[in-house]
């Protein structure tokens, strides 16, 4: 039995031994082949056959979308005594459509109502003081009029007594003269102080009236402040929140947040009329003019493509973001068409149509290299590639026009970054 098992196991040993030997021989060859395949690109992908075709010359610009018609919602600026901040109690949801006169935001009016009631109480108190002061002046005026009349009557009586001095004793005559002089002096004094009293009383009443009027203006301010706690939309559109600084963080407002007066925290935009604001450098400015058409793409939504028209260019430039030597100019494109996903503050790309050329030689821009500032390509011929200087024309993001140096049917390398390996054939 043992000999029989040895005989049956011998073919298996020979088979596995042959398999192991085959693996040892073929595995290095397979490894070398894979290394070569990874080191050298696919032959069809590494070359490009020259052909004439249409070339569309475009200019790529980037900018930000914004609404042509919009309304900035600011926290109300309060009149009179300013309140530090206001608490939001009601807020229209972001992205929700609103109609004209719809409520956008409502603030807590308690502080303004309390201020209004305090100012009203002050005003009512001053109104009462003015009325009381006027009544006191009327009483004093009547009293002074009575005293004046009594002094005049006393002077007339004294003057009548003077007429009896011829028939009375000398002592009585002197007494009559003294009484007449005293009545004359009293009447004169009353006349002089009468006008002073009236002027002083009028000044006191005028002071209270001024205080009353100031209190009335403060009350009116407080009443207007209370009416400003509800902000309504002046136009139909879509609600958009602004990112602002809120209590040590950047974000959008929510119910319960406090905002300072005059802070723009929201906007209402009309999505049916959108535009894109871009900046051009001084070189590209000479290549565009109002009325040119472009295609707009949104970075956030690659599937959206809408037409755009250049409406106007800024006549004044300013320093660029990266260098002060190149000036940049603002431009505004109006977007043709609408999309529900098209909202303000989205980054957009514009491909401005600068014209097209028919039946010209166009190659991938990667196939053109530079040698001492001169463009060249690797052209296949006689079983190998040779460097050839070419003259280039307009360039797009992917292609470049060859004006001279190549003919239709030539074969070039698709990449000029590296020299062709020795023995590589086109």
C-alpha positions as semicolon CSV with decimal commas, in nm:
position;residue;x (nm);y (nm);z (nm)
1;X;0,000;0,000;0,000
2;X;0,286;0,234;0,082
3;X;0,459;0,170;-0,253
4;X;0,133;0,226;-0,439
5;X;0,080;0,568;-0,271
6;X;0,435;0,671;-0,360
7;X;0,373;0,582;-0,726
8;X;0,048;0,787;-0,732
9;X;0,206;1,094;-0,564
10;X;0,508;1,115;-0,800
11;X;0,314;1,273;-1,095
12;X;0,178;1,540;-0,860
13;X;0,527;1,629;-0,742
14;X;0,649;1,657;-1,101
15;X;0,351;1,876;-1,194
16;X;0,397;2,122;-0,908
17;X;0,769;2,135;-0,969
18;X;0,717;2,221;-1,335
19;X;0,461;2,487;-1,237
20;X;0,702;2,646;-0,991
21;X;0,979;2,654;-1,253
22;X;0,744;2,816;-1,506
23;X;0,649;3,086;-1,255
24;X;1,012;3,161;-1,175
25;X;1,090;3,206;-1,544
26;X;0,784;3,410;-1,648
27;X;0,744;3,630;-1,340
28;X;1,053;3,850;-1,405
29;X;0,950;3,896;-1,768
30;X;0,598;3,997;-1,661
31;X;0,740;4,245;-1,407
32;X;0,968;4,404;-1,668
33;X;0,677;4,433;-1,912
34;X;0,460;4,606;-1,652
35;X;0,741;4,850;-1,569
36;X;0,778;4,940;-1,933
37;X;0,404;4,982;-1,973
38;X;0,394;5,222;-1,677
39;X;0,705;5,413;-1,785
40;X;0,592;5,479;-2,144
41;X;0,250;5,616;-2,232
42;X;0,009;5,456;-2,471
43;X;0,130;5,503;-2,828
44;X;-0,205;5,630;-2,949
45;X;-0,229;5,881;-2,663
46;X;0,129;6,012;-2,698
47;X;0,098;6,133;-3,058
48;X;-0,133;6,375;-3,236
49;X;-0,209;6,387;-3,610
50;X;-0,234;6,739;-3,751
51;X;-0,565;6,831;-3,910
52;X;-0,739;7,153;-4,000
53;X;-1,055;7,244;-3,815
54;X;-1,253;7,530;-3,666
55;X;-1,097;7,725;-3,379
56;X;-1,317;7,921;-3,141
57;X;-1,125;8,194;-2,962
58;X;-1,265;8,258;-2,615
59;X;-1,158;8,459;-2,312
60;X;-1,218;8,304;-1,969
61;X;-1,323;8,550;-1,698
62;X;-1,427;8,480;-1,341
63;X;-1,656;8,681;-1,122
64;X;-1,947;8,677;-0,882
65;X;-2,319;8,674;-0,950
66;X;-2,545;8,945;-0,816
67;X;-2,895;9,069;-0,871
68;X;-2,955;9,365;-1,098
69;X;-3,238;9,473;-0,866
70;X;-3,200;9,425;-0,494
71;X;-3,288;9,584;-0,162
72;X;-3,049;9,580;0,133
73;X;-3,225;9,523;0,466
74;X;-3,053;9,718;0,744
75;X;-3,120;9,711;1,112
76;X;-3,325;10,030;1,176
77;X;-3,135;10,345;1,263
78;X;-3,310;10,482;1,570
79;X;-3,373;10,850;1,629
80;X;-3,312;11,025;1,954
81;X;-3,164;10,812;2,231
82;X;-2,989;10,519;2,061
83;X;-3,041;10,164;2,183
84;X;-2,729;9,944;2,187
85;X;-2,876;9,651;1,996
86;X;-3,210;9,507;1,891
87;X;-3,337;9,151;1,932
88;X;-3,489;8,972;1,632
89;X;-3,822;8,807;1,717
90;X;-3,944;8,718;1,367
91;X;-3,751;8,645;1,049
92;X;-3,840;8,549;0,692
93;X;-3,667;8,218;0,596
94;X;-3,365;8,238;0,366
95;X;-3,450;8,160;0,004
96;X;-3,822;8,215;0,055
97;X;-4,010;8,424;-0,204
98;X;-4,172;8,742;-0,076
99;X;-4,412;8,991;-0,223
100;X;-4,421;9,364;-0,184
101;X;-4,511;9,476;0,173
102;X;-4,449;9,127;0,318
103;X;-4,285;9,125;0,661
104;X;-3,912;9,053;0,636
105;X;-3,802;9,096;0,997
106;X;-3,954;9,204;1,325
107;X;-3,759;9,328;1,627
108;X;-3,858;9,329;1,992
109;X;-4,040;9,665;2,039
110;X;-4,049;9,662;2,421
111;X;-3,752;9,895;2,467
112;X;-3,891;10,143;2,214
113;X;-4,243;10,124;2,361
114;X;-4,105;10,183;2,711
115;X;-3,902;10,476;2,583
116;X;-4,215;10,612;2,411
117;X;-4,422;10,585;2,728
118;X;-4,149;10,756;2,932
119;X;-4,125;11,039;2,681
120;X;-4,505;11,068;2,673
121;X;-4,521;11,092;3,053
122;X;-4,256;11,366;3,046
123;X;-4,448;11,549;2,775
124;X;-4,780;11,527;2,960
125;X;-4,612;11,653;3,279
126;X;-4,466;11,954;3,098
127;X;-4,802;12,028;2,934
128;X;-4,952;12,043;3,284
129;X;-4,671;12,268;3,408
130;X;-4,725;12,510;3,121
131;X;-5,098;12,525;3,193
132;X;-5,033;12,576;3,567
133;X;-4,774;12,846;3,501
134;X;-5,012;13,023;3,263
135;X;-5,290;13,010;3,521
136;X;-5,060;13,151;3,789
137;X;-4,958;13,429;3,553
138;X;-5,322;13,507;3,475
139;X;-5,392;13,536;3,849
140;X;-5,085;13,753;3,906
141;X;-5,178;13,966;3,606
142;X;-5,528;14,026;3,738
143;X;-5,390;14,105;4,085
144;X;-5,142;14,354;3,943
145;X;-5,419;14,513;3,734
146;X;-5,628;14,554;4,051
147;X;-5,335;14,703;4,238
148;X;-5,271;14,941;3,952
149;X;-5,632;15,055;3,952
150;X;-5,629;15,108;4,327
151;X;-5,307;15,314;4,298
152;X;-5,464;15,531;4,030
153;X;-5,777;15,582;4,244
154;X;-5,561;15,667;4,544
155;X;-5,368;15,923;4,340
156;X;-5,692;16,085;4,220
157;X;-5,824;16,105;4,578
158;X;-5,494;16,260;4,695
159;X;-5,508;16,516;4,418
160;X;-5,863;16,613;4,520
161;X;-5,743;16,661;4,877
162;X;-5,472;16,893;4,753
163;X;-5,739;17,127;4,622
164;X;-5,853;17,182;4,985
165;X;-5,511;17,300;5,103
166;X;-5,623;17,668;5,086
167;X;-5,896;17,613;5,342
168;X;-5,722;17,366;5,574
169;X;-5,445;17,418;5,822
170;X;-5,082;17,417;5,722
171;X;-5,022;17,081;5,886
172;X;-5,316;16,919;5,702
173;X;-5,197;17,075;5,377
174;X;-4,853;16,920;5,424
175;X;-5,014;16,586;5,501
176;X;-5,222;16,609;5,182
177;X;-4,909;16,691;4,981
178;X;-4,722;16,395;5,128
179;X;-5,016;16,163;5,056
180;X;-5,029;16,285;4,695
181;X;-4,653;16,237;4,649
182;X;-4,671;15,889;4,799
183;X;-4,963;15,791;4,574
184;X;-4,772;15,926;4,273
185;X;-4,459;15,725;4,364
186;X;-4,661;15,410;4,429
187;X;-4,835;15,434;4,092
188;X;-4,501;15,493;3,917
189;X;-4,344;15,193;4,086
190;X;-4,639;14,970;3,998
191;X;-4,619;15,077;3,634
192;X;-4,246;15,000;3,619
193;X;-4,269;14,659;3,789
194;X;-4,586;14,569;3,597
195;X;-4,396;14,520;3,269
196;X;-4,105;14,344;3,442
197;X;-4,343;14,097;3,600
198;X;-4,512;14,030;3,265
199;X;-4,175;13,974;3,091
200;X;-4,051;13,742;3,369
201;X;-4,373;13,542;3,363
202;X;-4,363;13,515;2,982
203;X;-3,999;13,398;2,998
204;X;-4,086;13,133;3,257
205;X;-4,377;13,010;3,047
206;X;-4,160;13,008;2,731
207;X;-3,896;12,795;2,904
208;X;-4,159;12,538;2,996
209;X;-4,301;12,551;2,643
210;X;-3,956;12,480;2,496
211;X;-3,913;12,188;2,733
212;X;-4,259;12,068;2,637
213;X;-4,181;12,090;2,264
214;X;-3,852;11,902;2,310
215;X;-4,036;11,634;2,503
216;X;-4,293;11,616;2,223
217;X;-4,012;11,564;1,963
218;X;-3,854;11,297;2,182
219;X;-4,193;11,130;2,214
220;X;-4,237;11,144;1,836
221;X;-3,890;10,994;1,784
222;X;-3,972;10,714;2,024
223;X;-4,302;10,652;1,846
224;X;-4,124;10,638;1,508
225;X;-3,864;10,402;1,653
226;X;-4,140;10,170;1,768
227;X;-4,293;10,173;1,418
228;X;-3,952;10,080;1,267
229;X;-3,943;9,750;1,454
230;X;-4,125;9,587;1,161
231;X;-3,942;9,593;0,826
232;X;-4,145;9,518;0,512
233;X;-4,022;9,437;0,164
234;X;-4,046;9,722;-0,089
235;X;-4,033;9,478;-0,382
236;X;-4,106;9,120;-0,481
237;X;-3,809;8,884;-0,476
238;X;-3,620;8,619;-0,280
239;X;-3,479;8,655;0,072
240;X;-3,100;8,622;0,098
241;X;-2,905;8,632;0,426
242;X;-2,572;8,817;0,452
243;X;-2,281;8,671;0,644
244;X;-2,198;8,916;0,925
245;X;-2,006;8,926;1,253
246;X;-2,230;8,810;1,536
247;X;-2,100;8,793;1,890
248;X;-1,753;8,661;1,813
249;X;-1,849;8,449;1,512
250;X;-1,920;8,486;1,143
251;X;-2,262;8,365;1,035
252;X;-2,617;8,455;0,939
253;X;-2,880;8,594;1,171
254;X;-3,137;8,380;1,350
255;X;-3,432;8,451;1,572
256;X;-3,309;8,575;1,908
257;X;-2,989;8,732;1,774
258;X;-2,900;9,091;1,853
259;X;-2,796;9,329;1,576
260;X;-2,667;9,684;1,586
261;X;-2,853;9,970;1,415
262;X;-2,750;10,019;1,053
263;X;-2,607;9,665;1,008
264;X;-2,696;9,510;0,664
265;X;-2,787;9,153;0,757
266;X;-3,036;9,062;0,480
267;X;-3,126;9,143;0,121
268;X;-3,422;9,094;-0,112
269;X;-3,313;9,016;-0,467
270;X;-3,497;8,980;-0,795
271;X;-3,368;8,649;-0,943
272;X;-3,528;8,721;-1,280
273;X;-3,261;8,984;-1,355
274;X;-2,914;8,859;-1,261
275;X;-2,573;8,986;-1,361
276;X;-2,208;8,893;-1,314
277;X;-1,941;9,139;-1,202
278;X;-1,588;9,056;-1,319
279;X;-1,247;9,224;-1,330
280;X;-1,028;9,239;-1,643
281;X;-0,662;9,323;-1,658
282;X;-0,541;9,601;-1,885
283;X;-0,439;9,353;-2,157
284;X;-0,777;9,180;-2,184
285;X;-0,956;9,516;-2,168
286;X;-0,845;9,593;-2,524
287;X;-1,000;9,268;-2,653
288;X;-1,357;9,321;-2,536
289;X;-1,627;9,579;-2,590
290;X;-1,989;9,624;-2,477
291;X;-2,233;9,400;-2,660
292;X;-2,008;9,094;-2,677
293;X;-2,169;8,761;-2,590
294;X;-2,044;8,498;-2,348
295;X;-2,146;8,169;-2,190
296;X;-2,180;8,160;-1,813
297;X;-2,103;7,855;-1,597
298;X;-2,144;7,824;-1,222
299;X;-1,877;7,650;-1,016
300;X;-2,138;7,521;-0,771
301;X;-2,365;7,385;-1,047
302;X;-2,159;7,263;-1,345
303;X;-2,470;7,167;-1,540
304;X;-2,595;7,526;-1,570
305;X;-2,501;7,715;-1,886
306;X;-2,665;8,050;-1,961
307;X;-2,591;8,326;-2,206
308;X;-2,451;8,661;-2,096
309;X;-2,393;8,999;-2,260
310;X;-2,130;9,256;-2,171
311;X;-2,322;9,567;-2,072
312;X;-2,056;9,815;-1,961
313;X;-1,690;9,857;-1,867
314;X;-1,545;10,073;-1,593
315;X;-1,350;10,368;-1,741
316;X;-1,122;10,384;-1,436
317;X;-0,889;10,107;-1,324
318;X;-0,737;10,020;-0,988
319;X;-0,447;9,816;-0,859
320;X;-0,472;9,441;-0,900
321;X;-0,486;9,190;-0,620
322;X;-0,143;9,038;-0,685
323;X;0,060;9,326;-0,830
324;X;0,045;9,704;-0,849
325;X;0,196;9,722;-1,196
326;X;-0,109;9,576;-1,374
327;X;-0,434;9,769;-1,356
328;X;-0,770;9,594;-1,349
329;X;-1,107;9,724;-1,467
330;X;-1,456;9,627;-1,361
331;X;-1,707;9,487;-1,609
332;X;-2,075;9,395;-1,583
333;X;-2,241;9,111;-1,776
334;X;-2,619;9,070;-1,784
335;X;-2,734;8,708;-1,764
336;X;-2,981;8,594;-2,029
337;X;-3,232;8,346;-1,889
338;X;-3,311;8,227;-1,538
339;X;-3,263;7,922;-1,321
340;X;-3,397;7,857;-0,972
341;X;-3,044;7,771;-0,854
342;X;-2,902;8,102;-0,980
343;X;-2,862;8,316;-0,667
344;X;-2,633;8,606;-0,570
345;X;-2,276;8,559;-0,440
346;X;-2,202;8,249;-0,650
347;X;-1,866;8,221;-0,825
348;X;-1,915;8,213;-1,202
349;X;-1,697;8,164;-1,510
350;X;-1,761;8,349;-1,834
351;X;-1,633;8,234;-2,172
352;X;-1,637;8,547;-2,387
353;X;-1,662;8,477;-2,760
354;X;-1,378;8,664;-2,933
355;X;-1,453;8,515;-3,275
356;X;-1,370;8,194;-3,465
357;X;-1,154;8,082;-3,759
358;X;-1,230;7,807;-4,006
359;X;-0,996;7,547;-4,164
360;X;-0,679;7,624;-3,967
361;X;-0,422;7,405;-3,793
362;X;-0,494;7,364;-3,422
363;X;-0,290;7,152;-3,180
364;X;-0,314;7,081;-2,805
365;X;-0,133;7,352;-2,610
366;X;0,062;7,083;-2,418
367;X;0,232;6,980;-2,743
368;X;0,399;7,320;-2,783
369;X;0,712;7,390;-2,580
370;X;0,949;7,685;-2,551
371;X;1,319;7,683;-2,629
372;X;1,493;8,018;-2,566
373;X;1,155;8,187;-2,594
374;X;1,072;8,024;-2,930
375;X;0,783;7,775;-2,955
376;X;0,856;7,429;-3,092
377;X;0,694;7,085;-3,134
378;X;0,830;6,731;-3,174
379;X;0,746;6,618;-3,529
380;X;0,762;6,252;-3,630
381;X;0,954;6,154;-3,943
382;X;1,208;5,896;-4,071
383;X;1,125;5,666;-3,782
384;X;1,198;5,920;-3,503
385;X;1,097;6,264;-3,370
386;X;1,274;6,590;-3,441
387;X;1,236;6,934;-3,283
388;X;1,077;7,191;-3,515
389;X;1,024;7,562;-3,450
390;X;0,669;7,684;-3,517
391;X;0,483;8,013;-3,515
392;X;0,178;8,021;-3,288
393;X;-0,137;8,231;-3,301
394;X;-0,438;8,270;-3,072
395;X;-0,463;8,032;-2,776
396;X;-0,754;7,895;-2,577
397;X;-0,756;7,699;-2,253
398;X;-0,690;7,370;-2,438
399;X;-0,568;7,451;-2,790
400;X;-0,335;7,683;-2,979
401;X;-0,334;7,789;-3,345
402;X;-0,022;7,709;-3,550
403;X;0,040;7,975;-3,815
404;X;0,346;7,816;-3,975
405;X;0,580;7,522;-3,928
406;X;0,327;7,237;-3,958
407;X;0,117;7,090;-4,234
408;X;-0,199;6,887;-4,232
409;X;-0,117;6,518;-4,185
410;X;0,202;6,571;-3,977
411;X;0,238;6,365;-3,662
412;X;0,360;6,534;-3,342
413;X;0,401;6,434;-2,983
414;X;0,103;6,528;-2,768
415;X;0,335;6,654;-2,495
416;X;0,648;6,864;-2,539
417;X;0,747;6,842;-2,173
418;X;1,000;6,558;-2,231
419;X;1,224;6,465;-2,519
420;X;1,127;6,146;-2,709
421;X;1,306;5,838;-2,581
422;X;1,575;5,696;-2,809
423;X;1,426;5,447;-3,049
424;X;1,071;5,580;-3,002
425;X;0,892;5,583;-3,333
426;X;0,599;5,796;-3,443
